[in-house]
Amino acid sequence: MKVAYLLDTDWVIDYFNDKEPISSKIEELRDEGIGISIISLAELYEGVRNSKNSEASEKMLLGFIREINILYLF
């Protein structure tokens, strides 16, 4: 799967909170290939850990990252 667009952590958070126009834009870009950096993934996991319902938040995050690419640092 290619990565045409690298999403910022804030965009992913807005997507999880169903904020427009971010949510629609991410759905529009999915077919072209989206990804996040490993840094963003760590930031998102920090949010999961600090959320009121960490189990539901982690489930949402895991579902999201199954469908995108994670870019690692080398």
N, C-alpha and C positions, 0 to 999 in steps of 0.2 A: 504494500500500500504506500503510495507516495504522499508527501506532505507539501501541499501547495500553500497552506496557510498555517502559521504558528500562532496559537491563541495565547493571549495573556491571561494570567490567573484571574484578574478582575472580570474578564469576559466570561470565563467559565462559571464564576460565582453568579454573575448576572443571569447566565443561562439556567443555572440551577434554580434561581429565584424567579424564572420566567419573565424577565424584564425585556420589554420591547424597546428598540428594534433588535437588540442583541440576539435574542432567542431565534427570531426568524432568520437573521443573517447567518448564524451558525448552521441552522438546518439547510439553508441555501448552499453553503460552502462544503457541506459534508461529502457530496459526490466528487468534489474536486480534490479532496484530501486535506484533513485537518490534523493537527498535532499539538502537543504541549511539551515543554521542556521538563526534564526531571526536577528542575528547581520549582516549577509551577506545581508539579505533582506533590512535592514535599510541602509546599505552602497549602495546598488543598487538603492534605492529610492533617496538617496542623489545625485547620478549620474543622475538620471532622472530629478530631480529638476534643476540641473545645466547644462543640455544638451541644445544644440541649438534648438532642436525640442522635447520639453518635452512631447508633446502629443503622438508623434510616439514612443518615448522611453518608455513611460508608457504602451502603448498598447503592445509593444514587451515583456516587463517585465511581465505584467499580463497574457499574453498567455503562457509564460514560466512557471510561478509558478502554473498555473492551472494543469499542468501535473507532478508536483513533490511534495515532502513533505517538509513542513517547520518545523524545529525542534525548539521548544520553550524552554526557560530557566525556570526551576522550582526551 
